Amino acid sequence: MESKPMNWLTRVVRPKIQAVFRMRDTGEGLWEKCPACDQMIFQRDLIAALNVCPNCHHHLKLTPRARLDSVFDGGRYEWLPEVHVAPDPLKFRDQKRYPERLKEAKRATGRDEAMLAASGNIDDLLCVVAVQDFSFMGGSMGMAVGEMLIAAAQKALALHAPLIVFAASGGARMQEGMLSLMQMPRTTIAVQMLREAGLPYIVVLTDPTTGGVTASYAMLGDIQIAEPNALIGFAGQRVIMQTIRETLPEGFQRAETVRDKGMIDMVVHRKDLRQTLSRILHMLMHKPHLPQGERRKGNEAFSPIALAAPPRI
């Protein structure tokens, strides 16, 4: 049976209409599925809720820029200068060369490393904030992360300001071997410098925070805060189960259980985090805590400027 020839409506117009409806159905870029409850969330609503599911309150990952925008007054801050480290000190190669993995991570995230830092005001109190990006090679701690944390601590010392670290990491970066493990004592010394200067050091543990990061600067805060249900620990659950040959209890290594066992101080919902940090920092710095928007007179020494993009580090 001979097929009828296709006219211009069938050949041109119909495919275009179908393409439009396919885009509407998929909703690419407009909707995101919650990994906890499978609820479809409108992207605009998710951004407004700081990447927290409105249905089950699961805390999705937040980009460093979004994190800083949510913490600093008016989303205004100054990025700390870039740090420079050897790009491939061990000439490491597994399935790929280390420089190739770095290029892939840079291309995927638009950032040069797994930690960024900035200085700005939280309710008019000058602070330095460092943020780890889990999307960059699992937030792994290498020489660049160590240098950036040390640079953030030095900036806090220079400004006589508190330091806040948002930790998110799978641990030390295996491609840098012993050099990555050396960042554990180096960052510990940086934290000790803040302590000797009487400056607060606050750590916010996000999902996940594990490995060498947990064994160093992530657990040295004067106040330890965690986001709800964040995975916090050193060894992975599978390794622990294989070692002790027992089934782990429900909620093991999760923020609420870790808090109940006395490892951290509090679990705070993301929408309350800025207010909580402000209250704690003003108390530790012996500054009066005023409601947001009421600027204190005589605190004009710092005027942060929001840059268009973070520096290449």
Phi, psi and omega in degrees: 000127183283136177280146180286144178294143181280128175274179185292333177293318181286322188279327187246305189290313184300314177301324180292319178295318179297322179296322179296315181291328176296319178296322179291323182292315182288327179062031182300125181086351181252333184232153176219139182269133177290126181291345182268314185243359179065015177287135175278127185241133176296130187304321181295320178292324180294318178296318180296332180267016179058040178061039174246128181298125180288345182273309184244358179065024173292134181269106176283165181292148182241136179290156178304319180295315179297324179296312181293320178300325183281340185263313186280153179302121177064014183064031182248131183194167176246128176289142174286150180301156180294155176249155183235127177225165177297129186291327181212072189296331184256002184052048188281141176213127169245248174287335176224160174288146182304315178302328178292319178295320178297318179297319178297317180294320178295319181292322183286326186256339186075013179234159185267343179205179188271004177218136174236155180217150181209162176239144181184191183253140169242108188050048176070008176258120182294129182219161170244133183233129175246137184231129174269143182250108183292336180288347177264097179050044178065025181061024186296145183269110173241196182297322182294320177296316178299316180295321180292321178295319178296319178297321178295320178295319178295322177295319178298320178296317181295324181270355188051055185232156176292158175242130176243132178239126172263107185267138174202108188200151172268358178126200181288154182273111186298333182291347178250004171052228182299332180295327176288322179293332178296341180288341178296306177291328181295314179290330176297319178295321179298318178295321179296326176298320177295319182296318180293333178275358179073027181257136181294142174234112184248135178243131173249115183270120179249174186272123350261160171230109187217177172067213185297335176293317176296327183277005179225245192292339182288344181243020182249011183291149171296324174231130179252117179244147176226149172280154183304135174063017178293140176280122183227124179177180177259287177279153178289159183297322180296319178296319180295316180298320179292331182282312185268348180055044177221154176283132183282145180291159179296137180082008181300132180067011176268156190306316184293319178292317179299322176294315182296334178272000174089012183279330177231170186268321185202157173245124187233131175297146185300326181292339180258001190291316181299315180296320179295314178299317180299314181297316181293315184293319178296324179292313182291331179269003179057045178245143177295134181267109181259152178301155181300135179100339178269097186280136178281137177289147178082010179246052183254016185291337184232130177233090184293149180237128179278119178276160182290328182209152179291157178290158175280115182241000000 
